[in-house]
Amino acid sequence: MEVDPNRSGDDPLATLQHRHRNQIQNMTSLVGLFGRRMPPGACREAFVDLRARFEALTFSSGDAAQAGSHVVLDLPELASRLIEALDPERRRSVALEGAPARVSAARADAISRVLGELVIALFRRGLADDAGAAEIAIREDGGVLVMRVAAKTGAADPAGAGDDLGWSIAEGLARNLSGALYRLSEAPLVMEARIPADALGR
């Protein structure tokens, strides 16, 4: 996310946004700390996923200015941070490609959260083992923002990414952006979000 370096520190809105971001970053650190101290298992994974969700929310939160403004949202950078949060030891091999996208500031949070849920689903459903390979691709295609996660190896996910709460949240967010999520394959897992250009703001 590009931030305006000339934004005045005396601006009450900017000050409030800065405090909000700091609070979320503090929560992210605390959740990560508690998660690392838990034994391996479902509870630890829940804390790790929560940290990733905070990371997605923090990434764009606080940079949205007045209604109608736009920001450059560096989604590949967010994806890299999510990978680090979900797999700090880099046991999986995840190829990442894409470029920042210019989006409506009012929609930046929702777009970041959709990507967050896709990456979490990739690791929990497509790369459940401590190994495997995947790719994350983010691009614009004919006025549509496309965010795609794909496992290169692995069997069908046991729980079904389309049935969990994270998928439901992401689906609702994408729908509010006049977009949609797609489950393209179960084994290996391939998921994609497509958000039309008019949902990116004009």
Beta strands, then each sheet from edge to edge (+ up, - down):
strand 1: 70-73
strand 2: 93-98
strand 3: 101-104
strand 4: 133-141
strand 5: 144-151
strand 6: 180-186
strand 7: 189-196
sheet 1: 1+ 3-
sheet 2: 2+ 4+ 5- 7+ 6-
end
